[in-house]
Amino acid sequence: MTGKEEFFGDRTVRAVRDAVRAHDPEAEMAESPASDLSLATLGELAAPSLFSSIRCVVVHNLENLPEESVAGLLAYAAAPSEDVALVLVHGGGPKGSGVLTKLRKLPTVTEVKSAELKASEYPGFVVSEVRSHGATIDGEAAAALVQAVGQDLRSLSAAAHQLTSDFAGEPLDVERIGRYFGGRAEAKSFAVADAAFGGRRQLALEELRWSLDGGTAPVLVTSAFAGSARGLAKLKGARRGLRDADLAREVGVPPWKLRTLREQARGWSDAAIGEAIRAVARADADVKGAASDASYTLERLVLTVTGLRDGR
């Protein structure tokens, strides 16, 4: 899987995992950063366990593969185990392109590209997302949704899911888009997330109530929390000494967002970020149907995240 668009990359990885589980519900999942990969560790990741011979192995950031591991990976990719689905994820930049060139020549390798969308392509993405949920939306309404929510694919996907759930079987029009995402939905959602990850509990709760009262869909709030958690994790794991412009590209945020992330990161450990990501995932599942009270779920998420930051 190659390309800079993280949303499409994550979706591809998830699709492979789902396919493997559909083939064998007991299949084991494993993952590793490419920087830690050697022939020995690849063998360990791909080896069958006592419980299942089927495995799905995901190797992230292939561009960071050590030079001494290239030959071993290519040899394995040329003759992979039939019981292992190996997914190699490359960020799409020039680094590590030599490995990609060699992998593309192997008949056993299939490449899935995740190109970044142009501004004119976002409404088409919305139309496709809505159709995937069995509903329809016209071009004008799709453009209105992009204008209201912004160009974050996760938020757009979440918005499409929310709309098709609430208006099941009905065509989506501009009026319904305006009712749900009236111009400031994304800004409201990220205001809540920024306050929570910054440890400002009371402000986050106030922003949340204002946001929900203003019609912001709960799924956009969890999407904003997920984006903040990913940004913090990427910032803490980023290479040192990068210029702000390069660091922003590596983290996947606009340059102005770095200051906010740096301030937030001072109060977060790696373990706490991991717990926050799990809390966001639980809340996201709840607001999409697993719980009856979305407001309570989101308030609990705010309290959990602010508690993790200040260590309580």
C-alpha positions in Angstrom: 0.0 0.0 0.0 1.6 3.3 -1.1 0.5 6.9 -0.9 0.3 9.9 1.4 -3.4 9.8 2.2 -3.5 8.1 5.5 -7.3 7.6 5.5 -7.2 5.4 2.4 -4.2 3.5 3.7 -5.9 2.7 7.0 -9.0 1.6 5.1 -7.0 -0.7 2.9 -5.2 -2.3 5.9 -8.6 -2.7 7.6 -10.1 -4.4 4.5 -7.2 -6.9 4.4 -7.6 -7.7 8.1 -11.4 -8.1 7.6 -10.8 -10.5 4.6 -8.4 -12.6 6.6 -10.8 -12.8 9.6 -13.6 -13.7 7.2 -11.4 -16.6 5.9 -10.4 -17.7 9.4 -12.0 -16.0 12.5 -9.2 -17.3 14.6 -6.5 -15.7 12.4 -3.9 -13.8 14.3 -3.0 -10.1 13.6 0.6 -8.7 14.0 2.2 -5.4 13.1 5.6 -3.8 13.2 7.3 -0.6 12.2 9.7 -1.2 9.3 12.5 0.3 11.2 12.4 -2.7 13.6 12.2 -5.3 10.8 14.9 -7.9 10.2 14.7 -11.3 8.5 14.5 -12.8 12.0 11.7 -10.5 13.2 9.8 -11.0 9.9 10.0 -14.8 10.4 8.7 -14.4 14.0 5.8 -12.2 12.8 4.9 -14.6 10.0 5.3 -17.9 12.0 2.2 -19.8 12.9 1.1 -20.0 16.5 -0.4 -22.8 18.6 -3.9 -21.3 17.9 -3.9 -20.5 14.2 -1.7 -21.0 11.1 -3.3 -18.0 9.4 -1.8 -14.6 10.1 -2.1 -11.0 8.8 1.2 -9.0 9.2 1.2 -5.3 8.7 4.5 -3.5 8.3 4.2 0.3 8.7 6.5 3.1 7.3 8.3 0.9 4.8 10.4 3.9 3.9 12.2 3.4 7.2 13.3 -0.2 6.4 17.0 -0.7 7.3 19.2 -1.3 4.3 20.4 -4.6 5.7 16.8 -5.9 5.8 15.9 -5.1 2.2 17.3 -8.3 0.6 15.5 -10.5 3.2 12.2 -8.7 2.7 12.4 -9.0 -1.1 13.3 -12.7 -0.8 10.3 -13.3 1.4 7.9 -11.2 -0.8 9.0 -13.2 -3.8 8.0 -16.5 -2.2 5.6 -15.7 0.6 3.9 -18.2 2.9 0.4 -19.1 1.7 -0.9 -18.7 5.2 0.3 -15.2 5.7 -1.2 -11.9 4.4 1.7 -9.4 4.4 0.8 -5.8 4.1 3.6 -3.3 3.5 2.7 0.4 4.1 4.8 3.1 2.4 4.1 6.8 3.0 4.5 7.7 -0.7 7.5 10.0 -0.5 10.9 9.5 -2.3 12.5 7.8 0.7 12.5 4.0 0.2 11.4 4.3 -3.4 14.1 1.8 -4.5 12.5 -0.9 -2.4 9.1 -0.1 -4.0 10.6 -0.4 -7.5 11.9 -3.9 -6.7 8.7 -5.0 -5.0 6.6 -3.8 -8.0 8.5 -6.2 -10.3 7.5 -9.3 -8.2 4.4 -11.1 -9.5 3.4 -12.0 -5.9 3.0 -8.3 -5.0 -0.1 -6.2 -5.5 0.1 -2.5 -5.1 -2.8 -0.4 -3.8 -2.2 3.4 -4.2 -3.8 6.0 -1.9 -3.2 9.3 -3.8 -4.2 12.6 -2.1 -7.4 14.1 -3.4 -7.5 17.4 -5.3 -9.9 20.0 -4.1 -12.4 19.2 -6.9 -12.5 15.5 -6.0 -13.8 15.8 -2.4 -17.5 16.0 -3.4 -17.0 12.9 -5.5 -15.6 11.2 -2.4 -18.7 12.2 -0.4 -21.0 10.8 -3.1 -19.0 7.5 -3.1 -19.2 7.3 0.7 -22.9 7.9 0.8 -23.5 5.3 -1.9 -21.5 2.7 0.1 -24.1 3.1 2.8 -26.9 2.5 0.4 -28.1 6.1 0.1 -27.8 8.9 -2.5 -26.6 12.5 -2.5 -26.5 15.0 -5.3 -23.4 17.0 -6.3 -24.7 20.2 -4.8 -25.4 18.6 -1.4 -22.0 16.8 -1.5 -20.2 20.1 -2.1 -22.2 21.7 0.8 -21.0 18.9 3.1 -17.4 19.5 2.1 -17.8 23.2 2.7 -19.4 22.6 6.1 -17.1 19.8 7.4 -13.8 20.6 5.6 -11.4 18.4 3.7 -10.5 15.9 6.4 -11.5 12.5 4.9 -12.2 10.9 8.2 -14.6 13.6 9.2 -16.3 13.5 5.8 -16.7 9.7 6.0 -18.0 10.0 9.5 -20.5 12.7 8.4 -21.7 10.6 5.5 -22.2 7.6 7.9 -24.2 9.8 10.4 -26.4 11.3 7.7 -27.2 7.9 6.1 -28.0 6.4 9.5 -30.4 9.2 10.5 -32.1 9.5 7.1 -32.0 5.8 6.1 -33.3 5.2 2.6 -33.9 8.9 1.9 -31.9 11.1 -0.6 -29.7 13.6 1.1 -30.1 17.3 0.0 -28.7 20.7 0.8 -31.3 21.4 3.5 -30.4 18.3 5.5 -26.7 19.1 5.2 -27.3 22.5 6.5 -29.4 21.2 9.4 -26.7 18.9 10.6 -23.4 20.6 9.7 -24.2 24.3 9.5 -20.9 25.8 8.7 -19.0 25.5 11.9 -19.4 21.8 12.8 -15.7 20.9 12.3 -14.5 24.0 14.2 -16.8 23.2 17.1 -15.7 19.6 17.2 -12.0 20.4 17.2 -12.5 23.1 19.8 -13.8 20.4 22.1 -10.9 18.1 21.3 -8.2 20.8 21.6 -9.5 21.8 25.1 -9.7 18.2 26.3 -6.2 17.2 25.1 -4.9 20.4 26.5 -6.2 19.4 29.9 -8.8 22.2 30.2 -11.6 20.0 31.5 -14.3 22.7 32.3 -13.7 24.5 28.9 -13.9 21.2 27.1 -17.3 20.3 28.7 -18.6 23.8 28.0 -17.5 23.6 24.3 -19.1 20.1 24.1 -22.4 21.3 25.4 -22.4 24.3 23.1 -21.4 22.1 20.2 -24.1 19.6 20.7 -26.7 22.2 21.3 -25.7 23.8 18.1 -26.4 20.7 16.1 -22.9 19.2 15.7 -23.2 15.5 15.1 -21.6 13.4 17.9 -19.6 11.4 15.4 -17.8 14.5 14.3 -16.7 15.1 17.9 -15.2 11.6 18.2 -13.5 12.1 14.8 -11.9 15.3 16.0 -10.7 13.5 19.2 -9.2 10.7 17.0 -7.4 13.3 14.9 -5.9 15.0 18.0 -4.8 11.7 19.4 -3.1 10.7 16.1 -1.4 14.1 15.9 0.0 13.8 19.4 1.3 10.2 18.7 2.9 11.3 15.4 4.5 14.3 17.0 6.0 12.4 19.8 7.3 9.7 17.4 8.6 12.2 14.8 12.3 12.5 13.9 14.1 15.2 15.8 15.7 18.3 14.3 13.1 18.8 11.5 12.1 22.2 10.4 8.5 23.1 11.2 7.3 22.8 7.6 8.9 19.3 7.3 7.7 18.3 10.8 4.1 19.4 9.9 4.2 17.2 6.8 5.5 14.2 8.8 2.8 14.7 11.5 0.1 15.4 8.9 -1.1 18.7 10.2 -0.9 22.4 9.0 2.1 24.3 10.4 -0.1 26.5 12.6 -1.3 23.3 14.4 2.2 22.4 15.6 2.2 25.0 18.4 -1.0 23.6 19.8 0.3 20.0 19.6 3.6 20.9 21.3 1.8 22.5 24.2 -0.5 19.5 24.5 2.3 17.0 24.2 4.0 18.2 27.4 1.4 16.6 29.5 1.1 13.3 27.6 3.1 10.1 28.0 3.1 7.4 25.3 1.1 5.1 27.5 -1.5 7.8 28.2 -1.9 8.5 24.4 -2.5 4.8 23.8 -5.2 4.8 26.5 -6.7 7.9 24.9 -6.8 6.2 21.5 -8.7 3.2 23.0 -11.1 5.5 24.8 -11.8 7.4 21.6 -12.4 4.1 19.7 -14.9 3.0 22.4 -16.7 6.3 22.3 -16.9 6.3 18.5 -18.5 2.9 18.5 -20.9 4.0 21.2 -22.1 7.2 19.3 -22.5 5.1 16.2 -25.1 2.9 17.8 -23.7 0.9 20.7 -25.0 3.3 23.4 -28.3 5.2 23.7 -27.0 8.5 25.1 -24.4 10.1 22.9 -24.1 13.2 25.2 -23.2 11.1 28.2 -20.7 9.1 26.1 -19.0 12.3 24.9 -18.9 13.8 28.4 -17.3 10.6 29.7 -14.8 10.8 26.9 -13.9 14.4 27.8 -13.4 13.4 31.5 -11.4 10.3 30.5 -9.0 12.3 28.2 -8.5 15.2 30.6 -7.9 12.7 33.4 -5.3 10.8 31.3 -3.4 14.0 30.6 -3.1 15.2 34.2 -2.5 11.7 35.5 -5.6 11.2 37.5 
